[in-house]
Amino acid sequence: HVKQDRCHNETLDMAVTRGIITLIVYLYLLFYVFKTGIKNIKEHPSTGIISASFLAALAAYLVQNQFSFGVVAITSLFWITMGMAVNVGHEERISKINVKFLISNLPAGRQVSLMSIALIWIMVIILSVYSALPYISDRYFKSAKTFGDSNMPQEAANDFKKAISITPYEPTAYTHYGMSIINLQQDNTDKVKESISIFEKGQIIDPYNADNFYMAGRAYLVLYERGDKSALDIAEVDSNRALKIDPYYAESYQNLAVIYERRG
């Protein structure tokens, strides 16, 4: 089924994906950048054309993205351009401050510089490791999907578990991990219950992901078919939660149809 998780408008998409508070901060940041850029044009006429060029590029991007949302390749350039727009005209002043500091405090300045370089490298290493984790997790996730498509549920379950151990806050991984556990031993009630616990963890991590509610509903239907009469009511609750999140989730309606049929 289709997930309506993005908005084809950069400004509104900021609210959809990051929340109202972030939208307010984002709008304030845009206001600040243009305000500072215009101020730089007035205070530094020699570099005014450069400031105006940056502001024009930012304005063009914003106009275009009222009909689209940002992607990594372009959005990264947009943020870099914002940083450059507010710093045009300040290079000479910053340079004088640094030279004056180093001349008047050469020994201390050298120590501070070495300390700063060391801290920057430590931060770069830490951030590089953390930025690599989603990639490593995705490799396990993709290989698990391949195993699942090849009817190898045990191998799929193993790799989904590894993906979750690396990035434990990815709800989609819980959906597929739970499905692989059910497929592992369809006649094993304990495996069905284990899959339910996996889906419920996914519900906690992302309560707006309909998949884990739908799949939990399906799993409770399986338990009902194996004699657990109380599971039918829970299956109905989870299926309705999925539809509350996504009213176009056809499979959840199928769950409800089965439930109502079982009730006569």
HUHU-V406258 format. One record per residue. N is the residue number from 1. RES is the residue in one letter. PSI is psi in radians with two decimals (999 if undefined). OMEGA is omega as a letter, one per 30 degrees, with the letter a starting at -180 (* if undefined). Layout:
n={N:N}
res={RES:RES}
psi={PSI:PSI}
omega={OMEGA:OMEGA}
//
This chain:
n={1:2:3:4:5:6:7:8:9:10:11:12:13:14:15:16:17:18:19:20:21:22:23:24:25:26:27:28:29:30:31:32:33:34:35:36:37:38:39:40:41:42:43:44:45:46:47:48:49:50:51:52:53:54:55:56:57:58:59:60:61:62:63:64:65:66:67:68:69:70:71:72:73:74:75:76:77:78:79:80:81:82:83:84:85:86:87:88:89:90:91:92:93:94:95:96:97:98:99:100:101:102:103:104:105:106:107:108:109:110:111:112:113:114:115:116:117:118:119:120:121:122:123:124:125:126:127:128:129:130:131:132:133:134:135:136:137:138:139:140:141:142:143:144:145:146:147:148:149:150:151:152:153:154:155:156:157:158:159:160:161:162:163:164:165:166:167:168:169:170:171:172:173:174:175:176:177:178:179:180:181:182:183:184:185:186:187:188:189:190:191:192:193:194:195:196:197:198:199:200:201:202:203:204:205:206:207:208:209:210:211:212:213:214:215:216:217:218:219:220:221:222:223:224:225:226:227:228:229:230:231:232:233:234:235:236:237:238:239:240:241:242:243:244:245:246:247:248:249:250:251:252:253:254:255:256:257:258:259:260:261:262:263:264}
res={H:V:K:Q:D:R:C:H:N:E:T:L:D:M:A:V:T:R:G:I:I:T:L:I:V:Y:L:Y:L:L:F:Y:V:F:K:T:G:I:K:N:I:K:E:H:P:S:T:G:I:I:S:A:S:F:L:A:A:L:A:A:Y:L:V:Q:N:Q:F:S:F:G:V:V:A:I:T:S:L:F:W:I:T:M:G:M:A:V:N:V:G:H:E:E:R:I:S:K:I:N:V:K:F:L:I:S:N:L:P:A:G:R:Q:V:S:L:M:S:I:A:L:I:W:I:M:V:I:I:L:S:V:Y:S:A:L:P:Y:I:S:D:R:Y:F:K:S:A:K:T:F:G:D:S:N:M:P:Q:E:A:A:N:D:F:K:K:A:I:S:I:T:P:Y:E:P:T:A:Y:T:H:Y:G:M:S:I:I:N:L:Q:Q:D:N:T:D:K:V:K:E:S:I:S:I:F:E:K:G:Q:I:I:D:P:Y:N:A:D:N:F:Y:M:A:G:R:A:Y:L:V:L:Y:E:R:G:D:K:S:A:L:D:I:A:E:V:D:S:N:R:A:L:K:I:D:P:Y:Y:A:E:S:Y:Q:N:L:A:V:I:Y:E:R:R:G}
psi={2.81:2.43:2.16:1.33:0.08:2.76:2.30:0.98:2.02:-0.75:-0.85:-0.55:-0.53:-0.69:-0.70:-0.75:-0.37:-0.18:2.88:-0.72:-0.77:-0.64:-0.77:-0.78:-0.74:-0.80:-0.68:-0.71:-0.76:-0.77:-0.78:-0.74:-0.82:-0.67:-0.81:-0.69:-0.75:-0.68:-0.71:-0.64:-0.72:-0.71:-0.39:1.33:-0.55:-0.49:0.27:-0.66:-0.57:-0.79:-0.77:-0.63:-0.76:-0.77:-0.66:-0.70:-0.74:-0.75:-0.72:-0.73:-0.79:-0.68:-0.82:-0.67:0.17:-0.12:0.24:3.00:2.76:2.59:2.83:-0.84:-0.69:-0.71:-0.66:-0.72:-0.65:-0.79:-0.66:-0.74:-0.66:-0.76:-0.70:-0.61:-0.63:-0.16:-0.11:2.29:-0.18:-0.06:-0.77:-0.75:-0.77:-0.71:-0.76:-0.72:-0.78:-0.74:-0.78:-0.71:-0.77:-0.59:-0.75:-0.35:0.96:-0.89:-0.86:-0.70:-0.68:-0.74:-0.78:-0.70:-0.78:-0.71:-0.73:-0.76:-0.75:-0.77:-0.69:-0.77:-0.68:-0.77:-0.71:-0.76:-0.80:-0.82:-0.60:-0.72:-0.82:-0.64:-0.40:-0.36:-0.82:-0.62:-0.80:-0.74:-0.73:-0.59:-0.78:-0.70:-0.79:-0.70:-0.62:-0.71:-0.70:-0.76:-0.72:-0.75:-0.39:0.23:0.79:1.27:-0.58:-0.81:-0.66:-0.79:-0.71:-0.78:-0.59:-0.68:-0.68:-0.72:-0.75:-0.61:-0.47:-0.81:1.51:0.06:0.55:1.79:-0.55:-0.61:-0.65:-0.67:-0.90:-0.59:-0.80:-0.69:-0.69:-0.57:-0.73:-0.77:-0.34:-0.83:1.55:-0.42:0.11:1.91:-0.61:-0.63:-0.63:-0.77:-0.64:-0.71:-0.66:-0.75:-0.60:-0.80:-0.67:-0.55:-0.73:-0.61:-0.67:-0.74:-0.74:1.63:-0.03:0.22:1.93:-0.43:-0.78:-0.50:-0.76:-0.83:-0.61:-0.71:-0.75:-0.74:-0.69:-0.56:-0.68:-0.75:-0.67:-0.76:-0.36:0.24:-0.12:1.64:-0.51:-0.29:-0.39:-0.72:-0.68:-0.66:-0.68:-0.74:-0.82:-0.68:-0.70:-0.60:-0.71:-0.72:-0.50:-0.66:-0.78:1.68:-0.16:0.29:1.62:-0.66:-0.53:-0.60:-0.61:-0.73:-0.87:-0.65:-0.75:-0.74:-0.84:-0.57:-0.76:-0.51:-0.06:999}
omega={a:l:l:a:l:l:a:l:a:a:l:l:l:l:a:a:a:l:a:a:l:l:l:l:a:l:l:l:l:l:a:a:a:l:a:l:l:l:l:l:a:a:a:a:a:l:a:a:l:l:a:l:l:a:l:l:l:l:a:l:a:l:a:a:l:l:a:l:a:l:a:a:a:a:l:l:l:a:l:l:l:l:l:a:a:a:l:l:a:a:a:a:l:l:l:l:a:a:l:a:a:a:a:a:a:a:l:a:l:l:l:a:l:l:a:a:l:l:l:a:l:l:l:a:a:a:l:l:a:a:l:a:l:l:l:l:l:l:l:a:a:l:l:l:l:l:l:l:a:l:l:a:a:l:l:l:a:a:l:l:l:l:a:l:a:l:a:a:l:a:a:l:l:l:a:l:l:l:a:l:l:a:a:l:a:a:a:a:l:l:l:l:l:l:l:l:l:l:a:l:l:l:a:a:l:a:l:l:a:a:a:l:l:a:l:l:l:a:l:l:l:l:l:a:a:l:l:a:a:a:a:l:l:l:l:l:a:l:l:l:l:a:l:l:a:a:a:a:a:a:l:l:l:l:a:l:l:a:a:l:a:l:l:*}
//
